[in-house]
Amino acid sequence: MGKLRARCLLVGDAAVGKSSLSHIFYSGGSLFQKNYNMTAGVELLMKCVNIPETNDTVELYILDSAGKETLAEGCEKMWGEPSLVCLVFDLTNEQSFVNCSGWMERVRTHCQGLRVSGVLVGNKSDLSARREVQASVAKEWAQSQGLEYHETSAKEMENCDAPFLSVARAFYSLYNEHLETVRNLSPG
């Protein structure tokens, strides 16, 4: 049984539900706080994810970063070297989706060319009457960025594990690719 460790950035505009999403995942679906204080820096949560059909786990260190522009630059100093990104936007706020391009650029600049796997998450799917971003548009953009796409409702605790399980599996696959490369370099 192996345990891998991955640093996962949780980024996106303020008030899109990043903290709610991460706390629901962290608590196993038992914690949705109705009142959150806006994240002012970086909050660290850690949870082990079992990789299906293996005896391996990925220990996700989730760095929930402030989404307010005035705080974002300071947060970058705490990111370290991330392995994964979970980019969140609000399905009822088109501007939060438009701003995803800037968040991805910020992550890529910070990572200086390193390959960072990740997901795009459309949160607040429970507010379907107020929806401003269609799934097909978000999915197409995610694919163009090399990201998987998920829709969640932190409030209703729907599909909140899926983005984190997805990034854990992606990290596990990337680790195995690197391991295979190293094995192929070793003299027979």
C-alpha positions as CSV (number, residue, x, y, z in Angstrom):
1,M,0.0,0.0,0.0
2,G,1.4,3.4,-1.0
3,K,0.5,6.8,0.2
4,L,1.1,9.8,-2.1
5,R,0.9,13.4,-1.1
6,A,-0.5,16.1,-3.4
7,R,-0.9,19.8,-2.9
8,C,-4.2,21.0,-4.4
9,L,-4.9,24.6,-5.0
10,L,-8.6,25.6,-4.6
11,V,-9.0,28.9,-6.4
12,G,-11.7,31.1,-7.9
13,D,-13.5,34.3,-7.2
14,A,-14.8,35.3,-3.8
15,A,-18.2,33.9,-2.7
16,V,-18.3,31.1,-5.3
17,G,-18.4,28.4,-2.6
18,K,-14.8,27.2,-2.4
19,S,-14.7,27.0,1.4
20,S,-18.2,25.3,1.5
21,L,-17.1,22.8,-1.1
22,S,-13.8,21.9,0.7
23,H,-15.4,21.7,4.1
24,I,-18.1,19.3,2.9
25,F,-15.5,17.1,1.3
26,Y,-13.3,17.2,4.4
27,S,-16.2,16.4,6.7
28,G,-17.5,13.6,4.5
29,G,-20.7,15.5,3.8
30,S,-21.7,16.3,7.3
31,L,-20.8,20.0,7.5
32,F,-22.5,22.8,5.6
33,Q,-22.1,26.0,7.5
34,K,-24.7,28.6,6.6
35,N,-22.5,31.4,7.7
36,Y,-18.9,31.6,6.4
37,N,-16.4,34.3,7.0
38,M,-14.7,35.2,3.8
39,T,-11.3,33.5,3.5
40,A,-8.6,36.1,4.0
41,G,-5.6,34.0,3.3
42,V,-5.1,30.3,2.7
43,E,-6.8,27.7,4.7
44,L,-5.3,24.2,4.7
45,L,-7.4,21.1,4.9
46,M,-6.0,17.5,4.5
47,K,-7.9,14.4,3.6
48,C,-6.8,10.9,2.4
49,V,-8.5,9.6,-0.7
50,N,-8.5,5.9,-1.5
51,I,-7.8,5.1,-5.1
52,P,-10.4,2.6,-6.3
53,E,-9.1,-0.9,-7.3
54,T,-5.8,-0.3,-5.6
55,N,-4.4,-0.3,-2.1
56,D,-3.1,3.2,-2.6
57,T,-4.2,6.5,-1.2
58,V,-3.5,10.1,-2.1
59,E,-3.3,12.5,0.8
60,L,-4.7,15.8,-0.5
61,Y,-3.5,19.0,1.0
62,I,-6.2,21.4,-0.1
63,L,-5.1,25.0,0.0
64,D,-8.4,27.0,0.0
65,S,-7.3,30.4,-1.2
66,A,-9.0,33.8,-0.8
67,G,-10.8,34.8,-4.0
68,K,-10.8,38.6,-3.4
69,E,-8.4,40.2,-5.8
70,T,-6.7,42.3,-3.1
71,L,-5.8,39.2,-1.1
72,A,-5.0,36.8,-4.0
73,E,-1.4,38.1,-4.6
74,G,-0.5,37.5,-1.0
75,C,-2.0,34.0,-1.1
76,E,0.2,33.0,-4.0
77,K,3.2,33.2,-1.7
78,M,1.7,30.4,0.4
79,W,0.9,28.1,-2.5
80,G,4.3,26.4,-2.7
81,E,4.6,23.9,-5.5
82,P,1.1,22.7,-6.3
83,S,0.4,19.4,-8.0
84,L,-3.3,20.0,-8.7
85,V,-5.8,22.8,-9.2
86,C,-9.5,22.9,-8.4
87,L,-10.9,26.0,-10.1
88,V,-14.4,27.0,-8.8
89,F,-17.0,29.3,-10.2
90,D,-20.6,30.2,-9.5
91,L,-23.1,28.9,-12.0
92,T,-25.3,31.9,-11.3
93,N,-22.6,34.4,-11.9
94,E,-21.2,34.6,-15.4
95,Q,-18.4,37.0,-14.4
96,S,-17.0,34.4,-12.0
97,F,-16.8,32.0,-15.0
98,V,-15.2,34.6,-17.2
99,N,-12.6,35.3,-14.5
100,C,-11.5,31.6,-14.6
101,S,-9.2,32.4,-17.4
102,G,-7.3,34.9,-15.2
103,W,-7.2,32.3,-12.4
104,M,-5.7,29.7,-14.7
105,E,-3.2,32.2,-16.0
106,R,-2.2,33.0,-12.4
107,V,-1.8,29.3,-11.5
108,R,0.2,28.6,-14.7
109,T,2.5,31.6,-14.1
110,H,3.0,30.5,-10.5
111,C,3.8,26.9,-11.5
112,Q,6.4,28.0,-14.1
113,G,5.6,25.4,-16.8
114,L,5.0,22.4,-14.5
115,R,2.2,20.2,-15.5
116,V,-0.7,20.7,-13.1
117,S,-3.7,18.5,-13.5
118,G,-7.1,19.8,-12.3
119,V,-10.8,20.3,-12.5
120,L,-13.2,23.1,-13.2
121,V,-16.1,23.1,-10.8
122,G,-19.4,24.9,-11.4
123,N,-20.9,25.3,-8.0
124,K,-24.5,26.3,-6.9
125,S,-26.2,23.9,-9.3
126,D,-29.2,23.9,-6.9
127,L,-30.0,27.5,-8.1
128,S,-31.0,26.3,-11.6
129,A,-33.6,29.1,-12.1
130,R,-30.7,31.7,-11.7
131,R,-28.2,29.8,-13.9
132,E,-26.1,32.0,-16.1
133,V,-23.5,29.5,-17.3
134,Q,-24.5,26.5,-19.4
135,A,-22.8,23.2,-18.7
136,S,-21.8,22.8,-22.4
137,V,-20.0,26.1,-22.4
138,A,-18.2,25.4,-19.1
139,K,-17.3,21.9,-20.3
140,E,-15.9,23.1,-23.6
141,W,-13.7,25.7,-21.8
142,A,-12.5,23.2,-19.3
143,Q,-11.5,20.8,-22.0
144,S,-9.6,23.6,-23.8
145,Q,-7.6,24.1,-20.6
146,G,-7.0,20.4,-20.0
147,L,-9.4,20.2,-17.0
148,E,-12.2,17.9,-16.2
149,Y,-15.6,19.5,-15.5
150,H,-17.9,18.9,-12.6
151,E,-21.1,20.6,-11.3
152,T,-21.8,20.7,-7.6
153,S,-24.1,22.1,-5.0
154,A,-22.3,22.6,-1.7
155,K,-25.6,23.8,-0.1
156,E,-27.4,20.5,-1.1
157,M,-24.2,18.5,-0.6
158,E,-24.5,17.1,-4.2
159,N,-21.5,15.8,-6.1
160,C,-19.0,17.6,-3.7
161,D,-16.6,14.6,-3.5
162,A,-16.4,14.2,-7.3
163,P,-13.9,17.0,-8.1
164,F,-11.5,16.0,-5.3
165,L,-11.7,12.3,-6.2
166,S,-11.0,13.3,-9.8
167,V,-7.9,15.3,-9.0
168,A,-6.7,12.5,-6.7
169,R,-7.0,9.9,-9.5
170,A,-5.3,12.3,-11.9
171,F,-2.4,12.7,-9.5
172,Y,-2.2,9.0,-9.0
173,S,-2.1,8.4,-12.8
174,L,0.6,11.1,-13.3
175,Y,2.6,9.5,-10.5
176,N,2.4,6.1,-12.2
177,E,3.4,7.6,-15.6
178,H,6.5,9.1,-14.0
179,L,7.3,5.8,-12.2
180,E,7.1,3.9,-15.5
181,T,9.4,6.5,-17.2
182,V,11.9,6.0,-14.4
183,R,11.7,2.2,-14.7
184,N,12.3,2.4,-18.5
185,L,15.4,4.5,-17.9
186,S,16.9,2.0,-15.5
187,P,19.4,-0.5,-17.0
188,G,17.8,-3.9,-17.5
